Amino acid sequence: MPDVLLLTLLLAAVAIGWWLGRRERRKAEDPAPSSGLARDYFVGLNYLLNDQQDRAIETFVAALEVNSETIDTHITLGNLFRARGEADRAVKIHQNLLARPTLSGTQGDRVQLELSRDFLKLGLLDRAERLLQTLVRDTQDDELRLEAKRLLVDLLEREGEWQQALSVAQPQLVRHSEEMRRAAAHWLCQLAEQERFEASPGLARKHLRQALNTDPRCVRANLLLAGLEHDTGHYRQEIRLLSRIPDQDPAFTPTLLDPLAHAYRLLDDEEGLIHHLRQLLERTPYTSVIILLAETLRQREGPAAAIALVREQLARESSLGALDYLMDLYRQDDQGESLERLELLQQHTRTLLKALPRHRCRRCGFAGEQLHWQCPRCRSWGTTKPITGIEGE
Ligand SMILES: [Zn+2]
């Protein structure tokens, strides 16, 4: 059903147009009979009273003359149609405006911007892209150019055109917005991932260094750089790069644990891993760090050492995951009667843990098992992080 707002706006716009016209005619002492505008107004009103709102809208739109005073009304009308999901109608109104020779340069650019929004809404990405490229190149209005760039970047990002998105966003957008810097660093990471896959490590490294220059807190760039070292067997170098991640953002510590443990194992340096994990634990006493360290200790020194560590950490801070792991250790250590009770208890911790997501977007709250560099719900980059705390990693 059409919006009340839309109809009110139309009614008011047509009525004002009619009244202005009458006033002008009176000034000119022109005794012209009631104009076509007035007739259309009453026809439209009649449709409205008969609950034929769509026909009312069409009559009002046709009645509303396009001139420099009503151009804003026309643009707003189109936008209202788009907002209520009738983008094809919005396209008609905006295209109709563009065909008018009376538009000034900036007015024409504004209509083009709205038209590209209509196309985006309709999924006509090619047409939107062409309009936006023209606007970015030709408009004299700085505000409009900035907005066109934002829309174009968003579109190119959806299409996975990372390099193009970068060249539109740089330097202006990137300089002025932290969010854009974060996104640009991830586009460079996307390029680097592609290049790593295509066995061009040199190019990938170059893009990753650019990513870190753009956003020094880009965890993904360091993870990928570490991966490149891993590919060539430089495990010490890999470890060095991974250990920068907690400085960038301690919340990502759980993410680096797997590659870290793997690198130390390939170096056959268990002692080094234990030392490294103890340092991490001091700084970020996360469940996943506790469990990895305890598990490494268990394999090296037996369950008693692991039990001692987990108990000590649980005394510092509660953690469902660590509790579950402790029960595991007790079960391995105990063959007696309490085994059954432990199993029963662990059924509950397991169920609880299984129901918990492991990653959450700090912006929109989207939660899931996987780490997404770009949030699938709000599309922002680098805001999904491991969940830590009692129920987390
Ligand atoms: Zn989100």
Boltz pocket constraint, residues with backbone or C-beta under 6 A from the ligand:
constraints:
  - pocket:
      binder: B
      contacts: [[A, 361], [A, 362], [A, 363], [A, 364], [A, 365], [A, 366], [A, 375], [A, 376], [A, 377], [A, 378], [A, 379], [A, 380], [A, 383]]
      max_distance: 6.0
